[in-house]
Amino acid sequence: MSIESFSRPQLTLGQKLWSIQWFFVLLLCVTAGIGVAMLYSAANGSFDPWAGRQLVRFGVGLGAMIVIAVIDIRLWLRYAYVLYALVLVLLIGVDVMGTIGMGAQRWIRLGMVTIQPSELMKIALVLALARYFHSGSIEDIGRIRFLMPPLLMVLASSALVLRQPDLGTALMLIVAAGVMFFLAGVRLWKFWTLGIAALGALPIAWQFLHNYQKQRVLTFLDPERDPLGAGYHIIQSKIALGSGGLFGKGFMAGTQAHLNFLPEKQTDFVFTMMAEEFGLVGGLVLLGLYVLILAYGFAIGLRCLNQFGRLVALGVTTTFFLYIFINIAMVMGLIPVVGVPLPLISYGGTAMLTLMAGFGFLMGCWVHRDVLIGRRGANDDL
């Protein structure tokens, strides 16, 4: 019997809800709870303006996650390109009539709601690439011509994000896409070729960077060159990280954060504030929660019997890892400051809802892990 003719009894809604990994959901709730507590501390003991809104957004995102998880995975495969196209249109809309904030044009207003399409693209691109590679065979993956359409999808989305400008998100899109290319079976020599070409293009790319982006790179190389200007953020972050010690100064007792030496303590530098208040132990607890979430994600990806679900699960998990790695490396001064939020902790509506939607697709891959989908995929009977 061919894969296309394989028929599996449909799960009922109750069975799908029972199949959800509720311990994974608990991990998300605990992590988000830490985020709400840190935002409460950032506002000096008030739920306004950040903690209360973050709690509501997490609740909405949690509901959306459950809904996405129980929807048949073949439906998401069918509309993966549509979702990607819609988000791409939103990115174009940002370029044409976006809202400017903090020196960048990254948001667009849709009625009463303001969203950041670059965050949505992180999941939309994963879905589109997963569908494309699901439709190809091993022989197809080896052909350069077959790889051109997904490369164009990555270049189109990352180029629009770079125009905002948002270098951090553009790099996340490129790296996550690269991981998906590798998981789909693209040979390593092609990555080496692209890597060498990228290194050769660095002097040219430098000329296209905005002045503030060049300053961030130079500050990363030598933070002391401008301690009261471009280097101020990272110097204060390192001071706060070191002052926390082993157990921290206590909840709402961090001097760097609460005396306003630490910038953007509710978004980019929230991990620094947490480390100052709860020390190395508190930071390791949060990292432990992240490791468990990542382990669940990779395990789900490896258990999926269909290529689409496998790539979606591993793509979402890779994106989640990049959020964590870039933010923590950034506040420690290991990479330039690029403005990537700490997942489930940093304040931000679109980022929170995007992450929860991504976890919904991840959990949907688990619920439908035994569904076999042929290469014609989107035309299979639901």
Phi, psi and omega per residue, in radians:
M1 nan 2.294 -3.118
S2 -1.333 2.836 3.108
I3 -1.070 -0.696 -3.104
E4 -1.071 -0.515 -3.092
S5 -1.661 0.011 -3.132
F6 -1.137 2.324 -3.138
S7 -2.139 2.203 -3.141
R8 -2.097 2.357 3.128
P9 -0.995 2.383 -3.131
Q10 -1.224 2.371 3.060
L11 -1.346 2.479 3.045
T12 -1.357 2.889 3.128
L13 -1.028 -0.718 3.125
G14 -1.090 -0.722 3.108
Q15 -1.131 -0.665 3.118
K16 -1.158 -0.749 3.112
L17 -1.114 -0.660 3.112
W18 -1.167 -0.534 -3.092
S19 -1.324 -0.313 -3.137
I20 -1.074 2.411 3.096
Q21 -1.359 1.638 -3.027
W22 -1.253 -0.412 3.043
F23 -1.172 -0.619 3.051
F24 -1.088 -0.746 3.098
V25 -1.079 -0.689 3.101
L26 -1.077 -0.709 3.102
L27 -1.044 -0.745 3.114
L28 -1.111 -0.720 -3.124
C29 -1.144 -0.731 3.128
V30 -1.118 -0.782 -3.140
T31 -1.105 -0.790 3.111
A32 -1.128 -0.594 3.091
G33 -1.090 -0.678 3.064
I34 -1.094 -0.717 3.117
G35 -1.059 -0.763 3.124
V36 -1.102 -0.712 3.124
A37 -1.093 -0.708 -3.136
M38 -1.215 -0.613 3.088
L39 -1.234 -0.570 3.034
Y40 -1.094 -0.733 3.108
S41 -1.180 -0.704 -3.123
A42 -1.055 -0.517 3.125
A43 -1.620 0.318 3.104
N44 1.043 0.779 3.051
G45 1.485 0.636 3.135
S46 -2.416 2.517 3.075
F47 -1.355 -0.254 3.057
D48 -1.760 2.440 0.099
P49 -1.755 0.022 -2.951
W50 -1.907 -0.883 -2.966
A51 -1.088 -0.789 -3.123
G52 -1.075 -0.799 3.131
R53 -1.135 -0.679 3.129
Q54 -1.111 -0.673 3.133
L55 -1.128 -0.746 3.103
V56 -1.107 -0.769 -3.129
R57 -1.110 -0.680 3.099
F58 -1.132 -0.697 3.099
G59 -1.069 -0.770 3.085
V60 -1.112 -0.758 3.131
G61 -1.111 -0.631 3.118
L62 -1.124 -0.740 3.080
G63 -1.109 -0.748 3.109
A64 -1.095 -0.651 3.128
M65 -1.065 -0.772 -3.140
I66 -1.135 -0.742 3.134
V67 -1.079 -0.818 -3.140
I68 -1.085 -0.671 -3.072
A69 -1.137 -0.568 -3.061
V70 -1.586 -0.150 3.091
I71 -1.331 2.383 -3.099
D72 -0.922 2.281 -3.073
I73 -1.080 -0.457 -3.137
R74 -1.232 -0.416 3.069
L75 -1.217 -0.714 3.095
W76 -1.156 -0.621 3.076
L77 -1.109 -0.745 -3.102
R78 -1.072 -0.671 -3.040
Y79 -1.855 0.279 -3.120
A80 -1.054 -0.793 -3.141
Y81 -1.156 -0.614 3.135
V82 -1.123 -0.777 3.123
L83 -1.088 -0.741 3.114
Y84 -1.074 -0.782 -3.120
A85 -1.098 -0.708 3.131
L86 -1.093 -0.769 3.139
V87 -1.190 -0.628 3.096
L88 -1.090 -0.695 3.084
V89 -1.100 -0.690 3.101
L90 -1.107 -0.675 3.102
L91 -1.118 -0.692 3.066
I92 -1.127 -0.678 3.101
G93 -1.087 -0.636 3.077
V94 -1.076 -0.732 -3.138
D95 -1.140 -0.550 -3.069
V96 -1.541 -0.795 -3.028
M97 -2.476 0.588 -3.108
G98 -1.262 2.866 3.114
T99 -1.610 2.332 -3.117
I100 -1.621 2.313 3.091
G101 -2.647 2.389 -3.137
M102 0.941 0.649 3.043
G103 1.426 0.117 -3.116
A104 -2.368 2.676 3.131
Q105 -1.868 1.531 -3.003
R106 -2.126 -0.149 -3.020
W107 -2.024 2.709 3.061
I108 -2.400 2.422 -3.120
R109 -1.645 2.194 3.072
L110 -2.075 1.635 -3.085
G111 1.184 -2.098 -3.122
M112 -1.534 -0.079 -3.006
V113 -1.975 2.412 3.023
T114 -1.955 2.169 -3.087
I115 -2.166 2.833 3.090
Q116 -1.994 1.687 -3.042
P117 -1.046 -0.474 3.139
S118 -1.077 -0.555 3.062
E119 -1.188 -0.758 3.136
L120 -1.094 -0.572 -3.108
M121 -1.126 -0.461 -3.139
K122 -1.047 -0.609 3.115
I123 -1.577 -0.680 -3.128
A124 -1.068 -0.680 3.135
L125 -1.181 -0.670 3.091
V126 -1.057 -0.799 3.141
L127 -1.096 -0.775 -3.102
A128 -1.147 -0.766 3.124
L129 -1.160 -0.661 3.123
A130 -1.094 -0.736 3.117
R131 -1.139 -0.755 -3.086
Y132 -1.093 -0.845 -3.100
F133 -1.244 -0.460 3.066
H134 -1.092 -0.566 -3.071
S135 -1.416 -0.145 -3.072
G136 -1.790 2.745 3.069
S137 -1.683 3.059 3.098
I138 -1.059 -0.674 3.120
E139 -1.130 -0.683 3.124
D140 -1.092 -0.731 -3.098
I141 -1.034 -0.529 -3.112
G142 -1.372 -0.120 -3.095
R143 -1.683 2.278 3.129
I144 -1.041 -0.701 -3.107
R145 -1.061 -0.624 3.137
F146 -1.179 -0.495 -3.078
L147 -1.493 -0.160 -3.092
M148 -1.157 -0.817 3.136
P149 -1.013 -0.815 3.112
P150 -1.156 -0.569 3.065
L151 -1.090 -0.694 3.109
L152 -1.142 -0.662 3.096
M153 -1.075 -0.753 -3.135
V154 -1.170 -0.791 -3.107
L155 -1.139 -0.704 -3.131
A156 -1.102 -0.819 -3.100
S157 -1.215 -0.779 -3.108
S158 -1.193 -0.610 3.120
A159 -1.142 -0.720 3.117
L160 -1.154 -0.637 3.109
V161 -1.198 -0.677 3.118
L162 -1.093 -0.537 -3.121
R163 -1.216 -0.284 -2.995
Q164 -1.195 -0.659 -0.132
P165 -1.619 2.579 3.115
D166 -2.567 1.435 -3.068
L167 -1.116 -0.688 -3.102
G168 -1.069 -0.832 -3.138
T169 -1.171 -0.675 3.102
A170 -1.064 -0.731 3.106
L171 -1.146 -0.661 3.090
M172 -1.077 -0.753 3.122
L173 -1.066 -0.762 -3.099
I174 -1.185 -0.783 -3.117
V175 -1.176 -0.782 3.120
A176 -1.075 -0.721 3.099
A177 -1.118 -0.702 3.106
G178 -1.051 -0.709 3.095
V179 -1.102 -0.698 3.138
M180 -1.189 -0.635 3.043
F181 -1.041 -0.765 3.136
F182 -1.120 -0.791 -3.132
L183 -1.124 -0.513 3.137
A184 -1.305 -0.256 3.079
G185 1.984 0.168 3.109
V186 -1.143 2.360 -3.056
R187 -1.193 2.601 -3.064
L188 -1.115 -0.561 -3.078
W189 -1.089 -0.487 3.115
K190 -1.233 -0.619 3.071
F191 -1.177 -0.722 3.104
W192 -1.066 -0.714 3.133
T193 -1.094 -0.798 3.118
L194 -1.143 -0.660 3.138
G195 -1.106 -0.764 3.112
I196 -1.132 -0.719 3.103
A197 -1.098 -0.685 3.133
A198 -1.138 -0.722 3.105
L199 -1.082 -0.714 3.113
G200 -1.133 -0.469 -3.102
A201 -1.558 -0.062 -3.086
L202 -1.003 -0.777 3.117
P203 -1.049 -0.604 3.114
I204 -1.253 -0.760 -3.130
A205 -1.082 -0.605 3.136
W206 -1.010 -0.632 -3.113
Q207 -1.184 -0.400 -3.097
F208 -1.630 -0.109 3.121
L209 -1.262 2.564 3.037
H210 -1.225 2.766 -3.105
N211 -1.009 -0.719 -3.113
Y212 -1.185 -0.532 3.089
Q213 -1.223 -0.687 3.068
K214 -1.092 -0.704 3.129
Q215 -1.107 -0.655 3.122
R216 -1.116 -0.722 3.123
V217 -1.146 -0.794 3.139
L218 -1.131 -0.647 3.103
T219 -1.174 -0.656 3.079
F220 -1.043 -0.721 -3.134
L221 -1.237 -0.559 -3.136
D222 -2.653 1.494 -3.086
P223 -1.061 -0.448 -3.065
E224 -1.383 -0.117 -3.096
R225 -1.166 -0.436 3.120
D226 -2.579 1.230 -3.001
P227 -1.123 -0.425 -3.136
L228 -1.772 0.005 -3.140
G229 -2.115 -1.889 -3.059
A230 -1.115 -0.502 -3.119
G231 -1.550 -0.029 -3.029
Y232 -1.088 -0.823 -3.057
H233 -1.016 -0.893 -3.033
I234 -1.253 -0.566 3.093
I235 -1.130 -0.800 3.108
Q236 -1.125 -0.617 3.108
S237 -1.111 -0.760 3.141
K238 -1.162 -0.662 3.097
I239 -1.072 -0.792 -3.133
A240 -1.126 -0.744 3.131
L241 -1.059 -0.776 -3.115
G242 -1.243 -0.597 -3.082
S243 -1.251 -0.295 -3.134
G244 -1.230 -0.461 3.124
G245 1.115 -2.593 -3.075
L246 -1.404 -0.774 -3.054
F247 -2.010 -0.027 3.070
G248 1.473 3.041 -3.118
K249 -1.575 -0.145 -3.131
G250 1.891 2.726 -3.103
F251 -1.068 2.231 -3.124
M252 1.099 0.368 -3.122
A253 -2.013 0.181 3.132
G254 -1.312 2.095 -3.060
T255 -1.279 -0.702 -3.120
Q256 -1.054 -0.715 -3.113
A257 -1.318 -0.835 -2.984
H258 -1.453 -0.215 3.003
L259 -1.723 0.187 3.024
N260 1.135 0.468 2.962
F261 -1.369 -0.528 -3.093
L262 -1.561 2.079 -3.107
P263 -1.414 2.707 3.036
E264 0.809 0.822 -3.067
K265 -1.218 -0.287 3.134
Q266 -1.597 -0.189 -3.094
T267 -2.181 -1.631 -3.006
D268 -1.094 -0.648 -3.006
F269 -1.900 0.505 -3.135
V270 -1.189 -0.554 3.110
F271 -1.149 -0.633 3.107
T272 -1.092 -0.774 3.114
M273 -1.092 -0.712 3.121
M274 -1.112 -0.747 -3.137
A275 -1.152 -0.572 3.096
E276 -1.207 -0.657 -3.074
E277 -1.482 -0.540 -3.080
F278 -2.113 0.037 3.007
G279 1.212 -2.915 3.138
L280 -1.063 -0.662 -3.122
V281 -1.104 -0.795 3.124
G282 -1.088 -0.736 3.101
G283 -1.088 -0.706 3.137
L284 -1.190 -0.591 3.084
V285 -1.084 -0.801 3.119
L286 -1.106 -0.759 3.111
L287 -1.097 -0.609 3.083
G288 -1.099 -0.720 3.076
L289 -1.098 -0.730 3.105
Y290 -1.085 -0.731 3.141
V291 -1.081 -0.724 3.112
L292 -1.107 -0.739 3.118
I293 -1.099 -0.759 3.115
L294 -1.118 -0.701 3.129
A295 -1.085 -0.736 3.070
Y296 -1.042 -0.783 -3.102
G297 -1.072 -0.829 -3.135
F298 -1.176 -0.653 3.111
A299 -1.108 -0.721 3.108
I300 -1.093 -0.763 3.130
G301 -1.050 -0.725 -3.110
L302 -1.276 -0.354 -3.133
R303 -1.540 -0.249 -3.101
C304 -1.198 2.355 3.121
L305 -1.512 -0.300 3.140
N306 -1.855 2.539 -3.068
Q307 -1.121 -0.648 -3.135
F308 -1.077 -0.880 3.139
G309 -1.098 -0.684 3.129
R310 -1.075 -0.809 -3.121
L311 -1.212 -0.665 3.107
V312 -1.100 -0.846 -3.113
A313 -1.064 -0.817 -3.129
L314 -1.247 -0.572 3.089
G315 -1.170 -0.777 3.106
V316 -1.116 -0.745 -3.140
T317 -1.131 -0.693 3.088
T318 -1.105 -0.737 3.103
T319 -1.067 -0.742 3.103
F320 -1.074 -0.751 3.110
F321 -1.076 -0.715 -3.129
L322 -1.118 -0.690 3.041
Y323 -0.925 -0.905 -3.061
I324 -1.120 -0.910 -3.055
F325 -1.060 -0.850 -3.064
I326 -1.138 -0.769 -3.102
N327 -1.131 -0.843 -3.079
I328 -1.207 -0.708 3.085
A329 -1.111 -0.602 -3.139
M330 -1.144 -0.851 -3.085
V331 -1.271 -0.301 3.080
M332 -1.573 -0.081 3.123
G333 1.430 0.280 -3.135
L334 -1.451 -0.404 3.059
I335 -2.415 2.834 3.112
P336 -1.080 2.694 3.085
V337 -1.218 2.099 -3.083
V338 -2.180 -0.025 3.028
G339 1.348 0.721 3.077
V340 -1.761 2.217 -3.086
P341 -1.271 2.744 3.043
L342 -1.468 2.108 -2.985
P343 -1.077 2.333 3.111
L344 1.222 -0.038 -3.110
I345 -2.006 -0.893 -3.111
S346 -1.152 2.593 3.087
Y347 -1.277 2.358 3.106
G348 2.862 2.183 -3.064
G349 -1.282 -0.935 -3.086
T350 -1.134 -0.694 3.136
A351 -1.090 -0.751 3.135
M352 -1.108 -0.841 -3.106
L353 -1.174 -0.607 3.092
T354 -1.125 -0.792 3.123
L355 -1.070 -0.772 -3.116
M356 -1.181 -0.633 3.042
A357 -1.110 -0.734 3.092
G358 -1.045 -0.737 3.088
F359 -1.153 -0.532 3.065
G360 -1.117 -0.783 3.076
F361 -1.105 -0.682 3.108
L362 -1.064 -0.821 3.141
M363 -1.206 -0.562 3.058
G364 -1.104 -0.612 3.073
C365 -1.120 -0.596 3.096
W366 -1.262 -0.809 -3.122
V367 -1.037 -0.646 -3.094
H368 -1.882 0.516 -3.041
R369 -1.112 -0.444 -3.098
D370 -1.647 0.029 3.119
V371 -1.334 2.157 3.098
L372 -1.665 2.269 -3.094
I373 -2.160 2.205 3.106
G374 -1.253 3.007 -3.128
R375 -1.098 -0.452 3.076
R376 -1.357 -0.145 2.969
G377 0.504 -1.266 -2.998
A378 -1.158 -0.296 -3.140
N379 -1.684 -0.059 3.084
D380 -1.104 2.600 3.109
D381 -1.189 2.367 3.100
L382 -1.462 nan nan
